[in-house]
Amino acid sequence: MDYFYHVLVMFCLYAILATSFNVVIGLAGLFALSHAAFYAIGAYTTAILTTAYGVPVFVAMAIGVVLTAAVGAVAALPALRVGGHYLVVVTLALQVIVIDILRNAQGLTGGPDGISGIPRIVLFGQSLSTPGSFLVLAAIVATAIYFALRLLAVSPFGRALRAMRENELAVQSVGKNVVALKLIAFALSAGTAAIAGSLLAHYIAFVSPQSFSIDETILVLAMIILGGTGNLFGAVVGAFILVLLPEILKFLDLPVGTADLMRNAFYGLMLIVILRFRPEGLFPERYRYTLPAEAEQAAGAFQLTPLANFENGAVTLAGENLHKNFGGIVAANGIDIELRAGLVTGLIGPNGAGKTTAFNLLTGFLTPTSGTITLRGRPITDRRPHRIVHSGVARSFQDLKLFRRMSVLDNVLVAFPNQFGDKLHNVYFRPGAVAAQERANIARALEILEFVGLRERASQEADGLSYAEEKLLVIARLLATEAEVLLLDEPLSGLDPNTLARVLPIVRRLAAQGRTVCLIEHNLDVIREVCDVAAYLDGGRVLTIGRPEELMKDPQLLERYIQ
Amino acid sequence: MSRRIFLASALAAGLIGPVLPAHAQQPDVYRIGAILSMSGSAPHYGTVMSRGALIAIDEINAAGGVDGTKLELAIEDHKSGNTQAAVAGMNRLITVAQSPAVMSSFSGPTVAIAPISKEKEVFVINGGGVSLRMIGVSPYMFHNRSLATDLAAAAVHRAQARGFKRIAQIAGKSEFGDSVIAASYEVAKKLGLEIVAAEQFATDATNIDTQVAKLRASRPDVVLNWPTTPQAGLVVKRVREMGMSQPVISMEWTGEDTKIAGVANSNGVEVATDYFSPTADNAMGQRFYNEYKQRHGEDPDFYAANYYEGVHVIAELIRRAKIKGGNYWNGARLTEALWEDPSFASVYGGKMTFQKNGVALKRVAILEVADGQLKLKEFMAARTE
């Protein structure tokens, strides 16, 4: 039975690796290829500490996990600046560096010969030296990790990770800190891989660099792709298949010499066939889900949260003499703008006038070259986008930037402020409070969707919405931020008259209830109908500002824009 | 038992549960396990090793097996050094093939399966790996490939045989380098030779001029060159370029070393190593050579020879253990039989003798590099000191 138990032990270890890797790859959408390096650091740390320094096994394993998590967080630093192909290259480099260190730091790691004589784990006086005895521990740890990561995946934190995967700018625009999300995702994934590594070290009692090559990273990646990216259960199934399949293939009667090469070819062929018919993996990530009945029942009519200290017409967000240069290109050339509570301000101007740049400067997506931005008189010029959202300023994007591979409901839910479940410690140590708030948020999100007319679409994938519905979802997402100042970048363009008739009252209602609303729009009829104030921008500055009907009579504007 | 029936019962044993008692007293067939590099980056090793082993199996079976019982080879793949694959293979050999005797290859996989060998009392013989880490890790583990320290001892003897008195040695800064330098010191001392310089450099160094300058300053009669490829070639290149004309004796030399050192600089370099050559006085070697050549159309290398030899060692141990009766088909009894008489016929000619550390001492070949080719000069008797 030892062989059978051994295969199951390896399945447990690879299930840990696949689920932890899926946190970075599938949930966070960070295509990093250094998972085997983290696996190795965990294995080598416990191997070195127990064999060279006599550190007790569980203490050494814990140090390995913490150290690897720290390395994982450091590895995330490049991910803060680069993504896509660049992140692949950077993390591949990390993988190569770690293996090179293991091969060459002879005194510490044993070099190519590795480290042998790693002590076995002893539990309740019994040494876990056989596959059967080790399987119990491996299965318990793998199960615990699976449920811990699953809890994370379905939590608001996991939802924020998926939103980041879908669009990094958009997730910042709803108040999420992408730096923290990336650091935590990497550290968590690396630390969990280290658990698998330290278990492997004490199971085989030997570690060598050959066990942690890039091939291991690719194998674990294959498990995720086969099982289903973003689906932790799929990753476990992928691990089960890819650990078991080669063993089953060993029972094929093939000629000695070429047998293993043929088995490998057959193994590759089977993977190709499976992915041909299930390109998203055996268990693709679910975008639809059944809404909890209690949340549906709790949902009432949407009411905006009343604002404290609301003073109609008072300046809330102001930009003064804002400049932004990109090398020799001047995008903002001294923008002066004041947005007032209870009023809808429209920004008009030709393409390239600086309207979207103004939004980007006011919301922290661009840092001004000079000038100041204040919110209720307090400077917010150097704040990062998510902090500006927390202060009460939220925006939408001209190209919508929806979280397309998430449900309509999740698109709204992710935008709620102050979610307990955004903090990892709450996910694990205050699950009751997180669940209770989540139920309330679902009810509130359903109210918002009802308000914008998307209630029936709540459980559907956002990618399946019509263009008009997408625009409505953008407004719903913005409403969920509960921000005091709402900046909408062309929210009405491309909408049919019927939808316009539904949206315009929403905008007016927001202002009527004390929100400061600013929108970029090219349709002057819409500007006339919905805006209290309009600002005309050109050449990177505000040329004129006033009531829309007055602006329409401005000869300079008439000459440069309207005619 | 037909292959199909074996597979069916193996599947049952492996995946459902043990249906046969482990290591039956008188098995229908002696199934010998082998954990080799059958795929991955270096499948060549697994190919030649398995060929060598299969020739020995067929030869013994053609002669009636071991006292009438046939041998069978069960091969597992460690994918060119993957330790997890080696451990899986070892567990499979024990559970499914029920082999109490296994041939291993590569140092990493061999060290990785050592705890299982020790705990399950599985006899292991390695004919490929050379790491010192394989020594003393399991009382049931043996090696019929010379260790680096034994080859170093042979090189010192070679230096003495050529009349050199003052020895300089150079090695990488590693456990391997440390051990060969220490072994050479010991042998030189016993032979009354003087070690005038012993230099080491970082294992990935590309500039070793400081170390070579110190060798030159010590005015040695001979340079013992311990690094492996490609640094063996680098040492010879810099030794010659820095004006040293002393003879060089290496432990390893490949075409890559000749490329680095240059053909002219490489000429005359001697290599003390394991080397298989079927000389006229070696009937076992000739038999193996002819069969290998006939089957595969090429000359066997020493890896193939070691695994051919390994099967013969196991067959001999089965014979010895069976005579004593009882449940003899297990690793402990095979090991016991080995220690009763640690000398065995060697495919390299003459006898090889397993030392207390489990490593067989066999004769060492002295090769010489001439125009980029390695030519056999002579064999030296096995010795450790």
Interface residues (C-beta under 8 A of the other chain):
Chain A: M1 D2 Y3 F4 Y5 H6 V7 M10 N104 Q106 G110 G111 P112 D113 G114 S116 G117 S129 T130 P131 L200 I204 A205 F206 V207 S208 Q210 S211 E247 K250 F251 D253 V256 G257 A259 D260 L261 R263 N264
Chain B: R3 R4 L7 A10 L11 G14 L15 G17 P18 M38 S39 P43 G46 T47 S50 R51 L54 L73 I75 D77 K79 S80 G81 N82 T83 Q84 V87 A88 N91 R92 I94 T95 V96 S107 G108 V111 A112 A114 P115 E119 K120 S131 L132 R133 V137 K173 S174 E175 F176 A202 T203 D204
